[in-house]
Amino acid sequence: MGAIGRRVYGLGAVVLGVPALVLGDFAALGLPVPVAMPGQQILLYASAGLLVVAGLATNAPRTPAIGALLLAAFFSFWLLALHLPIALAKPATWVSWEGVAETAVSALGGVLAYALAPGVGQARAAASVRIVRPLFGVGLLVFGASEFVYARFTASMVPGWLPPSQLFWTYATGAAQIAAGLAIVSGVRARLAAMLLTAMYLSFSLIVHLPRLIANPASHGNWAENGVNLILAGAAWGLAEALRTERTQR
């Protein structure tokens, strides 16, 4: 299970990076990089290329730890260099904090993939999980709150054929992420919460993101949402396995 979570996380990085290389646009990475930034194209291709290489390394037999650390460093860089400054400049704009949480959880997924990689010592892995778990939970609280803050926008992404209504599923998934966040922060039923969260994110891929991408492949944002959701699913899966391993060791 841990190997699968790590592989899904690495695959998500590849799925996020390849379209950006082809499309040549930061929007395909889900990064709000200013168009006027000097050397933007070089930075874009370096970023997308790193995602692909690190994602493949995370899935390779001999380099999963290196690939995972590269991905953790990649997302940490963009968290500190882009998302946090934007959020601090406009603290009242909630979507900026959602970007902070999304990038932070993606970075934490890399730490978890490293902790679960073959050859990483048990003590180092356990220490990584103890640090990651509460931070991961806080990120989920932000995700859940975002569903309520931007309920109308989120509802527009829910397929209209799902009963009883699009808003119902918006609020339900928001509440589910808040509940999962509280469970993971507190450590009460944390592994169950991580497992259910993984299932929910994977269902998002099948029901929401893939159909939207197929319907409109020209949208760079659709490519980014698809890749990021897969990364979050892999991170949640890795957390579930890391918590199982931690409980077994105890």
N, C-alpha and C positions, 0 to 999 in steps of 0.2 A: 504493500500500500504506500509506504514511504517513497519507494522508487517511482511509483506512478505519479504521486503528487509532485515530486521533483521534475519528472519528465513533462508533466502538463505545464508546470511553471516555465521550464525552458522552452517548450513549444510555443507558449504564449509570447515569449520574447522574440522568437523567430517570426511568428505571425504579425507581431507589431512592427518589426524592423524591415521585413522584405517589402511591404507596400510603400513604406517611406523611401526606400532606395529607388523603387520604380517611379513613384509619383513625384519625388523631389520636393516634399512639402512637410514642414514640421507639424501641420495639422493632422497628418497621418500617424504621428506619434502622440497626438493629444497634448502637445506642448505649446503653450501660448508665447512663443518666441517672437519678439518684435521683428517685423520685416526689415527694418532699417539697421538691424544689428550687423556690425562689421564681421565679415567672414562667415555669414550665416550658412551659405551652402556647404562650405567645408565642414562646419560644425554639424550640419544636418547629416551628411553622408558618413562622417565619423561616428556619430551617435547611432544611426541606423545600422551601420556595419558592425559596431560593437555589440548591439543587441543580437544580431544574427549569429556572430561568432560565439558570444558568451552563451546564447541559448543552445547552440549546437554542442558546445563544450559541456554544458550542464547535463546533456543527454549522452555524452560519449562515455565509454567504459572507464577511461583512465583520468579524465579531467573534470569530473562533476564538481569537486570542491572549488577549483579555480574558476570555472564558469559561474558558479553560484556567487562567489565573492565579487566577480566582475559585475554581475547584475546588481548586487547589493550596492556596490560603489557607484554604478551608473545612476540608479534611482536616487541615491543619497546626494549625488552631485546636483541633480536637477531640483531636488527638494531644497537644498541650501542656496543654490544660485538663482533659482527662478521662482518657485512656488512660495516659499516663506517670505522673500522680499515683497512679492505682490500682495500677499495676505496682510503683512504688517503695514504696508502702505495704505491699504483700504480695509481695515479690520471689520468694518460693518458689512462688507460684501461677503455673504456666506459662501458663494460658489468658490471664492479663493481658498477658504479653509477646506472645502471639499477636495480641491486640488492638492492641498497639503496632505490631507489624510490618505488620498488615493496613492500618491507617490510614496508616502511613508510606509504604507502597508505593502506596496510593491517591493520596497527595499527590504522590509522585514521578511518577505517571502524568500529573498535571496539568502538572508541569514539562516532561515529554516532549511532551505535546500542545502546549504553548507553543513549545517548541523547533522543532517541526515545522510550526507555523502559518505561513501565507504572510506575508511581510513582515518576519519575524524574521531579523536578520543572521546570516550563517554563523558568525562568531566567537562571538556570544552563544549560538547554538544548540550549537556544539561545546563550549563551556565548560559548558553545562548538562548535556550528555550525560556529560562526564567526571566530574562530581560525582554524577550520578544512578546510573551503572552499578554501582559497588561497593556503594552503599547498597541498591540494588534487590536485588543478590545476597545481601546479609546478610538481608534480609527473607525471601527464599526459603529460606534455611537454617532460619529459625525456622518457616516454614510446614511444611517437610519434617519437622522434629523433632516438630512437633505431631501429625503423623499417627501417629507411634510412641508418643508420650506418651498420646494419647487414642485408641488404636487401636480399642478396642471401640466407642466412640461413633461414630467415623468409619465403621467397618465397617457400622454400622446404617443408614447413609445410602446405601450401595452397593446397587444392585438385586440381589436374590437370584438373578436369572436369569443373571447374568454368571458364566461359569466362569473359573477353577476354584473360587474362593471369595471371599467379601466381604473377609476378612482379607488375602488375597493382594493384592487391588487396593489396599487401604489401605496396605500396606507398599510396594507398587510405586510408587504415586503419591508417597508420602513420600520414597522413594529418588530418584525422578525430580526432585523439587523441590530436594533437597539437591544432586544432581549439577548441575542447572541453576544453582543458587546459586553453586557452586564455579566453574563455567565463567564465569559473568558477573562474579564478583568478580575472578577471575584474568585475564579477557580472552581466555582460550583457548577458541576455538569459542563465543564469547559470543553471536554472532548466531544461530547454529544452535540454541543452547540456548533463546534467546528465542522463536524460531519454533516449536520443539517445545512450549515452555511455553504459547504462545498456543493451539496446537491442543488441548492437554490441557484448558485452562480452558474452551474452547468446547465440548469434549466433555462437561465437567462440566455445563454448562448444559443440553445436550440429553438427557443420560442420567440426571442426578441432580436438578438444581434445578427445571427446568420440570415434570417428572413429579410431584415432591413438591408443587409449588405447585398444580398442577391437581388432585391428589388431596386437598389440604387448603388451599384458598384462605383459610380463616379464620385460619390460623397467620400471625401477623405476622412471626415469624422466617423463615418460608419466603420472604416477600416480600423481606426484607433480604438473605438469602443469595443470592437470584436477582440482585438489583441489584449487590451487592458483587462477585459472581463475574464479572459482565459488565464492571464497572469494572477488575478485575484483568486480564481478557482484553484489554481495550483498552490498558491500560498495557503489558502484555507485547508486544502487537503494535506499539505505538509504539516500544518499546525496540528491537525487531528492525529497524524501519525507520530509527531514528536511528543504529544501529550500521552499517547499510548505507550511509547517507549519509556518515557519518564515514569509512568505509573508501574510498568513492568520492573524497572530497575529498583523501585522502592520496595 
